[in-house]
């Protein structure tokens, strides 16, 4: 198999654990890392420490993008930087006719996503969106069951997502808490969920209406020790009065910062030159929502009820897909440390309940796969670095149009919360 050359834009934790490490170890026979680019030179040192195999890989500043391409001649770019910069590297990569692999969300707003699609039409390159949740075995099984006609024509989806206080609050410690950086959680996080529904029901979204609020974080959060901006968790004098920090930290872990991409507290060693990922979750600059609900109508008649809460006592979701001939249900809940909660998961294994409209229940157990995002990370890495599995019965690797559709819903959710109107997507979503 010919080795494809990759350059990585953004040496984030997600880049290191989701792409760089797999390239250097599992996929070294077909993938070669030829360059790394980041705005902060300290990130290269962190990467070389965590992934020693990268010691000889050339490193470039954000201003040296063109230099990186000319010196390394990559076949593909992997974009894993702050969300608001995805568009810049997508457009630049397409201008050079490269394959561009973008972490979700593809962009932070609909207008930028449309610009990416236009650039792709003029390029010999292509865009891949890494919606790894599609690869979770339970989600792939749902896709298979819906498309096989098990429940007839899909009419309605009910999806409620819960993000626990550790994971949920981590977004408000970091750059994600600003709309201009992440597009808001209805894009940064919920684009995962909207893409799943779009994929399951083969849906093109047409109308979106939403309500939302900032209930838990920001200066009015109920557990804010004091209304004082500029605090940082690591050296905060009010840390022991902060219920969020006390809930998850031992005295030892209190010196570190929780990283939701690897599911652990990271070392207190300096990881960035100026940026700090331990900003106070109660700062007044936070301008996104932590609680929202949305209704979506699709072109094919499917209706979606969706909700997301970013400060719940446990993590997981409830899902129901209704059709003219039956209903599918599944749920997944985790307690402290990701352990399955008793009486919610059947023996610790997730399952799908199938209810034919005129018969009883059938329970389908889905074997688990090891790895992040329910096993999705390892499976999508295979498709990215080895090529799509030719034996798979359905498309799964997401394209730019999939990124657009998920972003358009999330962007409309945020805007609808602000202006109270139904947002019409019919003029630009195909």
C-alpha angles and dihedrals in degrees: 000000000000114000115241118214118231134190119197122217107202123024095218127150088261090054093049098046101029101043118359098052094045090048092051095045120017098027104031090120092063105020131057125188105217102168145011126203129191140155091231118058091202088071090068090057091049090050094049089051095049096037106029091183089074093065094109098038112117115248128209138189121239089259091057099066095121091045090053092052094047094047100041103029096208124195092213143016125221112205114205103147130113109314096244091063096050092092094056094055093040092055093043093048093049090048086059091048093245131148105252120203111196129193113229129302096048089204136350098246142024097252092057091046090054089050089055092052091050091050091049091055089058095044136080086218128082140215127237119191114206101225093163094174088076087067095056102113094232091053093047090050091052089052090051093049095047093048093046088062097247092145099026119230110000112241107168142010124200113193124172117181125196124195114192125234094261097048094034096050092048090072089059092051090059144049090282090080092077120078091215091058103041107014085242129286091285084070107025095047108012095051084078090058097041090050091053092053092044089051096044095051099030086238133174107199117232110167132024131186125175148170126202147159145190098244107153110027135045124059094307094055110133094235098046107131091209139347096254124131127215100045121142122205098228096060101019114140089209096052095113089053092054111096092200093057095042093051096062108021134086115198089262097049090045088079091062137060125244114244112199092196092066098024096234145088111267126220120278087236111122108270100172134038098229109345117094121201092197100073115150115273089217098059117133094229091073106115105174134084129255097193127043144152128199141188118207129187118201129208091246091056098259115142123209129202110192135175135176129191121185101194110050128138091245140023128244146068147258119222135184126176114193126198140171091265104035150320138269122208134182138158138188125193131172130189130197112347094003096293116152111255115239119258093014102076118044104243090330092298120113117233143182121232113213117199114188107207095243101030143052132278127293117196117210116196116208118205113239123239123213119244143060123321092023093308092310095117096063094045096050090047088059091053093046098047102027100032128256117311106260091205095061113111097214141033113266110156104094124234134206092271089057090052090051095050094050093045092047091057093047093047091048090049092056093044093045091053088054101044102026095228136122109255118222114214097173095101097065112013116095 
